[in-house]
Amino acid sequence: MKPGSDKNSGSQGAALELWHKQVLRKKKIKNARTLVRICLATMAAACFAVLFLMPIVLTITNSFMSASEISANYGQVFATTDSGGKMYISEKVNLKFIPDMVSFGQYITVLLKSPEYLLKFWNSVILVVPIVVFQLLVAAGAAFGFTRYRGRVKEMIFFIYIILMLMPYQVTLVPNYLVSQWLHVLDTNWAIWLPGIFSPFAVYLLTKYMRRIPVSMMEAAQIDGAGEWQIFRKICMPLCKGAMCSIAILIFIDYWNMVEQPLILLSDAEKHPLSVFLSKINAGEIGLAFAVATIYMVPPILVFLYGEDYLVEGITYQGGIKG
């Protein structure tokens, strides 16, 4: 071996070691930057979570306050002048998350002493549940038709569905009122049910989702002798289970919070849902407002928690058979 070869191998080894140290240094810097980004993103998400959850937590905790404590803390917010106008708040409002003394008096009044609140609650259930169930049934049949049978006429009808979905409800409120009056269902639950059941929202979402199912799967089932009903029941519906649950959650939350429809289409205040009642709580029932709002939030929260996995699946699933 030549004497110069040891020097060359030594210099190559030193250069390789130096290059390796530089790679490690760059990797550490990159990992540190990634860690800083994750920490900043986590802090920002935590701040937004606190801001969004603060009103909910405030409502729940204040529902356990006594009427006198609520009036002392928030009385200025709801105070009115002799003429009925709002008063100027000259002092800071005392936001309290922990009551001085836990009281269940508001809930006892709402659930036991005053049947009006429970009546409004069951009005909401009676109005919303049929809309969710039958809108899903109508959407499933319409989506299957739009998926299986293509054509210029059907695409035009589907485009009309999209236009109707993009319109705000206030635009279609007057036509709904006139049609309800023509059908003699005004001031009845059918005036709320019919527009809700045939809403284009679920049809659009379920059609777009169902069209992700591979056509080859349906053709293979058809070759094996399956009819349209079997394709719909054994292929499309099982694969669209996540989407159906996601749409059901969105429909429930949307119609659970409706206000304009009952105000316009139902003149009888006894048939109004709890969402309308919450918007009309007067200054003399400030404490009850927190308790009613807490009860009002329970069904949407339970529905969301029960269908959270289905909601995520319905958003991320791309169709096809799961392995």
C-alpha positions in Angstrom: 0.0 0.0 0.0 1.3 3.4 -0.9 1.9 5.9 1.8 -0.3 8.5 0.2 -3.3 6.2 0.2 -3.6 6.4 4.1 -3.7 10.2 3.9 -6.4 10.0 1.2 -8.5 7.6 3.2 -8.0 9.7 6.3 -9.1 12.9 4.6 -12.1 11.1 3.1 -13.1 9.7 6.5 -12.8 13.2 8.0 -14.9 14.7 5.2 -17.5 12.0 5.6 -17.7 12.5 9.4 -18.0 16.3 8.9 -20.8 15.8 6.3 -22.5 13.4 8.7 -22.4 16.0 11.5 -23.8 18.7 9.2 -26.7 16.4 8.3 -27.4 15.7 12.0 -27.2 19.4 12.8 -29.7 20.2 10.0 -32.0 17.4 11.1 -31.9 18.7 14.7 -32.7 22.3 13.5 -35.5 20.9 11.3 -37.0 18.9 14.2 -36.7 21.9 16.5 -38.6 24.1 14.0 -41.2 21.5 13.6 -41.6 21.2 17.4 -42.0 25.0 17.6 -44.6 25.0 14.9 -46.5 22.3 16.7 -46.4 24.1 20.0 -47.6 27.4 18.4 -50.4 25.6 16.5 -51.4 23.8 19.7 -51.4 27.1 21.7 -53.5 28.8 19.0 -55.9 25.9 18.9 -56.2 26.0 22.7 -56.9 29.7 22.7 -59.7 29.3 20.1 -61.1 26.3 22.0 -61.3 28.4 25.2 -63.0 31.3 23.3 -65.6 28.9 21.7 -66.2 26.9 24.9 -66.4 29.9 27.3 -70.0 30.8 26.5 -71.1 27.1 26.9 -69.3 26.7 30.2 -70.6 30.1 31.4 -74.2 29.0 30.5 -73.9 25.7 32.3 -72.3 27.0 35.4 -74.7 30.0 35.7 -77.7 27.7 35.4 -76.8 26.5 38.9 -76.8 30.0 40.4 -79.7 31.3 42.4 -82.0 33.9 40.8 -80.7 36.7 43.2 -77.1 36.0 42.3 -77.8 36.0 38.6 -79.7 39.2 38.9 -76.9 40.8 40.9 -74.3 39.8 38.2 -76.2 40.3 35.0 -79.1 42.4 35.9 -77.7 45.5 34.1 -77.5 43.5 30.8 -81.2 42.8 30.8 -82.4 46.0 32.5 -84.9 48.2 30.5 -86.1 51.7 30.9 -89.6 52.8 31.7 -90.3 53.1 28.0 -89.1 49.5 27.3 -85.7 50.5 25.8 -82.3 49.1 26.8 -80.4 50.9 29.5 -76.8 52.0 29.2 -74.4 49.7 31.1 -72.3 52.1 33.2 -70.4 49.4 35.1 -68.6 46.2 34.1 -70.6 43.1 34.0 -69.4 40.5 36.6 -68.8 37.2 34.7 -68.7 34.4 37.2 -68.0 30.8 36.3 -68.3 29.4 39.8 -71.5 30.1 41.7 -71.3 31.2 45.3 -73.8 28.5 46.2 -75.0 25.7 43.9 -78.8 25.9 43.4 -81.1 23.5 41.5 -84.0 25.9 41.8 -83.9 26.9 38.1 -84.1 23.3 37.0 -86.9 22.5 39.5 -88.9 25.4 38.1 -88.2 24.4 34.5 -88.8 20.6 34.8 -91.4 20.4 37.5 -93.2 23.7 38.2 -93.6 25.1 34.7 -95.0 22.7 32.0 -94.5 25.4 29.4 -90.8 24.7 29.0 -91.2 20.9 28.6 -94.1 21.6 26.1 -91.7 23.7 24.0 -89.0 21.0 24.3 -91.3 18.3 23.0 -92.6 20.6 20.3 -89.0 20.7 19.0 -88.7 16.9 19.2 -92.0 16.5 17.3 -90.9 18.9 14.6 -87.3 17.8 14.1 -87.3 14.0 14.3 -89.7 13.4 11.4 -87.8 15.8 9.3 -84.5 14.0 9.9 -86.0 10.5 9.3 -88.0 11.2 6.2 -85.4 13.6 4.6 -82.9 10.8 4.8 -85.4 8.4 3.2 -86.1 10.8 0.4 -82.5 11.6 -0.1 -81.5 7.9 -0.2 -83.9 7.2 -3.0 -83.1 10.4 -5.0 -79.4 9.9 -4.6 -79.6 6.3 -5.9 -81.6 7.5 -8.9 -79.1 10.3 -9.7 -76.2 7.8 -9.3 -77.5 4.9 -11.3 -79.2 6.7 -14.1 -77.3 9.5 -15.8 -78.7 11.8 -18.5 -79.1 15.4 -19.5 -82.5 15.7 -17.9 -81.4 14.2 -14.6 -78.2 16.3 -14.6 -80.4 19.4 -15.1 -82.6 18.4 -12.2 -79.6 17.8 -10.0 -78.3 21.2 -11.0 -81.6 22.7 -9.9 -81.1 20.9 -6.6 -77.7 22.7 -6.2 -79.2 26.1 -7.0 -82.0 25.5 -4.4 -79.5 24.4 -1.8 -77.4 27.5 -2.3 -80.3 29.8 -1.8 -80.8 31.1 1.8 -83.9 29.9 3.5 -85.2 33.5 3.7 -85.5 33.5 -0.1 -87.8 30.5 -0.2 -89.7 31.4 2.9 -92.4 33.4 1.0 -93.0 30.6 -1.6 -93.2 28.0 1.2 -95.8 30.2 2.9 -97.9 30.5 -0.2 -97.6 26.8 -1.0 -98.6 25.9 2.6 -101.5 28.2 2.4 -102.6 26.6 -0.9 -102.3 23.1 0.6 -104.3 24.3 3.6 -101.5 23.1 6.0 -100.6 26.6 7.3 -100.4 26.8 11.1 -99.9 23.0 11.3 -96.8 20.9 11.7 -97.0 19.9 8.1 -96.0 23.5 7.1 -92.7 22.7 8.8 -92.4 19.1 7.9 -92.9 19.3 4.1 -90.2 21.8 3.2 -87.8 20.1 5.6 -88.5 16.6 4.3 -87.9 17.6 0.7 -84.9 19.9 1.4 -82.2 19.5 -1.3 -79.3 19.5 1.2 -79.3 15.8 2.0 -80.0 14.8 -1.6 -76.9 16.8 -2.8 -74.5 15.4 -0.2 -75.6 11.8 -0.4 -75.6 11.9 -4.3 -72.0 13.2 -4.3 -71.0 10.5 -1.8 -72.8 7.7 -3.5 -71.2 8.5 -6.8 -67.8 7.6 -5.2 -68.8 4.0 -5.1 -67.1 2.2 -7.9 -69.5 1.4 -10.8 -67.7 -1.9 -11.4 -69.0 -3.1 -8.0 -72.6 -2.4 -9.0 -72.1 -4.0 -12.4 -70.6 -7.1 -10.8 -73.6 -7.4 -8.5 -75.9 -7.0 -11.6 -74.1 -9.7 -13.4 -74.6 -12.0 -10.4 -78.3 -11.4 -10.8 -78.9 -8.7 -8.2 -81.7 -6.3 -9.0 -81.8 -2.6 -8.4 -83.4 -3.0 -4.9 -80.7 -5.5 -3.9 -77.9 -3.1 -5.2 -79.5 -0.3 -3.3 -80.0 -2.3 0.0 -76.9 -4.5 0.0 -74.3 -2.3 -1.6 -75.2 1.4 -1.6 -76.7 1.7 1.9 -74.0 -0.2 3.8 -71.3 1.8 2.1 -73.2 5.1 2.8 -73.8 4.4 6.5 -71.2 7.0 7.6 -72.5 9.6 5.2 -76.1 9.0 6.3 -75.1 9.5 10.0 -73.1 12.6 9.1 -76.1 14.1 7.2 -78.5 13.1 10.0 -76.3 15.0 12.6 -76.2 18.1 10.4 -79.9 18.1 9.6 -80.8 17.6 13.3 -78.6 20.5 14.4 -79.9 22.8 11.6 -83.6 22.2 12.3 -83.2 22.1 16.1 -82.0 25.7 15.9 -84.7 26.9 13.5 -86.5 30.2 14.3 -87.8 31.8 11.2 -89.9 28.9 10.0 -92.0 28.5 13.1 -92.4 32.2 13.5 -93.8 32.6 9.9 -95.6 29.3 9.3 -97.0 28.7 12.8 -99.2 31.4 14.2 -100.1 29.4 17.3 -97.5 30.1 20.0 -98.4 26.8 21.7 -96.8 24.9 18.7 -93.6 26.9 18.7 -90.4 24.9 19.4 -87.9 25.7 22.2 -85.6 27.6 19.9 -88.3 30.3 19.4 -89.1 30.3 23.1 -85.4 31.0 24.0 -85.4 34.1 21.8 -88.4 35.5 23.7 -87.3 35.0 27.3 -88.0 38.3 29.0 -86.0 40.1 31.7 -88.0 38.7 34.5 -86.7 35.1 33.8 -83.0 35.6 33.5 -82.2 32.7 35.7 -84.5 30.4 33.9 -82.9 31.4 30.6 -79.6 29.7 31.6 -81.4 26.5 32.7 -83.5 26.3 29.6 -80.5 27.0 27.4 -78.6 24.2 29.1 -81.4 21.7 28.6 -81.7 23.0 25.0 -78.0 22.1 24.4 -78.3 18.5 25.7 -79.8 16.8 22.6 -77.4 18.2 20.0 -74.4 17.4 22.2 -75.6 13.8 22.7 -76.3 13.4 19.0 -72.8 14.7 18.1 -71.0 12.5 20.7 -72.9 9.4 19.6 -72.3 10.0 15.9 -68.8 11.6 16.1 -67.0 8.6 14.6 -69.7 8.3 11.8 -69.3 12.0 11.1 -65.5 11.7 10.7 -66.0 8.6 8.5 -68.6 10.3 6.4 -66.2 13.2 5.7 -63.0 11.2 5.0 -64.2 8.0 3.5 -63.8 7.8 -0.3 -66.0 4.9 -1.2 -65.2 1.3 -2.0 -64.8 -1.7 0.1 -63.0 -1.5 3.4 -60.3 -4.1 4.0 
